[in-house]
Amino acid sequence: MPKIDLYNSKKEVVGNVELPPSVFDVEIKEHLFYDVVRMQLANKRKGTASTKERAEVRGGGKKPWRQKGTGRARAGSTRSPIWVGGGTIFGPKPRDYSFSVPKKVKKIALKSALTKKVREGKLIIVDSFGIPEAKTKVFLEIMKGLNLQSALFVTDDYNRNLDLASRNIHGVKVLLARGLNVFDVLKYDAVVVNRPAIDLIEKALS
């Protein structure tokens, strides 16, 4: 069972935490990262891009000139794709890009991502995110104390001061434990979790 230090906001060791091996000490299956992250990004796509084909472009009902005798190429409509203002050939239409992978695969991928952070020494557990006021300056002091540049903060419950104080800082994201996902764990350099969130993560993934 992996055991790591428990810190306060100044990165002073105040104890240690035994992490459940079923979540934080598993075989890392990196090939699943690609499938799950691709699914997450695809599911975010709106798929609203749309272009008009020649039948949908306004106008072009009359033949521009007669078929023969003008010396110009034959033309049946000013809305042909080869004309300026004409329709688009094989342009995008609204579509659904989303797809799914099995729940079991998503769980294994998330366990692998968390295990990877533990083994790299980039999972930090703090006793609490006690921020007295919603000020960016206060949050930056915590970042400095933990020696962080890019981090995902995972909390067990909504913390208004934490959310407001961190939202304007580049390279930082605050996430509830129930929303933990592979993409965010891999995207940020470090993952900072408060102690109560560990139990929620274990419950969700066990």
N, C-alpha and C positions, 0 to 999 in steps of 0.2 A: 504493500500500500504506500503510494508516494506521500511524502510529508514535506510541506513547504512552510516557510515563515509567514507569519501574520504581521502585517505592518499597520501603522497608523498613517495619517496623511503626510507626515514628515519623513516617512520611510524609516521609522524607528521600529525595531522588532519588538512586538508586544506579546508574542506567543507563537504557536505553530498550528497548522491545520493538516489533518489527515484527509487526503483526497480519495474519494471512492475509486478503486482501480477499474471498475466496470465502465467508467466514463473518462477518467483522466490518465489511464495507463493501459491503453489497448494497442493492438497492432495498427500501425499507420498505413492506411490504404489511400495513397495520394491519387491514384487513378480515378477515385470517386469524386475528388474535388472538381475535376473538369465537368463531369455530368451534372453535378448539383449546382455549381456556379452558373453554368450555361442555362440551366432551367430557371434560376432566379432572375438572370438578366433578360431572358426571353419573356418571362412573365411580366416584367416591368414595361415592356414595349406596348405602346398604345395601338399601333397598327392602323393609324388613321390616314396615312398618306394616300392620296387619290389623284389620278389624272384622268383627263377626258379622252376617249377614243374618237375617231372621226365621226361616228354616229351621234356623239353627245355634244360636239362643238356646235355652237349656234351659227346659222348661215350655211352658205355653200350649196343651196338647193339648185341654183341655176348653173347650167354649163357656162364656164367663163367665155368661151368663144367657140365658133363652129369647128367641127371635127377636121375639115380639110381646107386647104387654100390659104391659110394665114402664114405658113412657113414656121409656125411654132409647134412645139410638142403637143400631143393630144392631152387634153385636160378635161376631166368630168366634174370636178368640184374644187372650190377654193379651200376646202377643208381637208384635202388630202394630206397625209403626214409629211409629204415632201414640200408643202407650202408653209410659208411663215403664217402662223396663226392656225395651222391645221391641227389635227388630232395627234395623239401620242401613240406610238406603236409599243405594245407590250409594257405600258407604264404600270406603276403600282396601283393596287386597289385595296380598300380596307380589308384587313385580314387579321386573324387571331394567331399570334406567334407562340402562345403559351403551350406548354406541354408539362407532363408530370413524370416524376420518377417514384419508385416505391418508397413508402414511408421508412421501411427498414434501411434502405440505401441512404436516405437523408440522415437518419440517426447515426449510422456507422460513419458517414462522412464528417458529421459534426463532432463525434467522439474523437475521430482521427485528428481533426483540426485542433481541438482542445489539448489532446495529448502532445501534439507537435509543439504547441506553445509552452507546455510544461517542460518538455525536454530541452527546449531552447532557452529556458529561464525567462520567458516573456509573459508568464501568467503571474500577476500580482494580486494577492488577496489582502484587502484592507478591512479593518474592523467596522468602519462605517464611512459614509460620505457626508460627514457633518459640516455643512457649509452654513455659517450663521446668516449670511445675506447673499442675495442674488447679484453678485458683482463679478465681472470678468477678472478683475485684479485678484480677488480672493482665490478664484479657481486656478489662475496662472501660478500662484504661490504653491498650490497643491501639486500642480504639474512639475514645477521646479523641484519641490521636495521629493517627488517620486522619480525625478530625472527622466521625464518623458517628453517626447516630441510628437509622437503620433500614438493615439491610444483609443481603444474601445472601452467605455465604462459600462459595466453591467450591474444593474441594481435590482433588488427584489421588488421594490415598489416605486411608484412615481415620486420623484424628489423635485419639487418646483424650483428651489434655489439652484440645485445642480443643473437642471435643464436650462434655466435662463442664463446662468453664469457661463455655460460652456458653448452655447449655440453659435457664437460669433468667432469661435476659435477654429482655425484651419487644422485639419488632421485629427479632429476629436469628434467622437459620437457617443451619445448616451443612449443605452438600450435597456429595456426591461428584460429580465431573465427569460420570460416566456417568448420573447421575440428573437432570441439568440439564433444566429444562422451562420452557415459556412462562409458566405461571401464576406461578411463584416469581420469575422474572426481572422480570416486570411488577409484582408485588406489593410488592417491597422497593425502597426509594429508590435504593440503590446496590448494585452487584455487585462483590465483592472476590474476585479469582481469584489463586491462587498460580501462579508461572511454569510449573511442569510441567503444570498442568491445561490450559493453553492448547493444548498439543500434542494432548492427548486430545480436547478439544472439536473441534479442527480435523479430527482423524482420524474422529470420529463423524459430522460434518456435511458433510464434503467428498464 
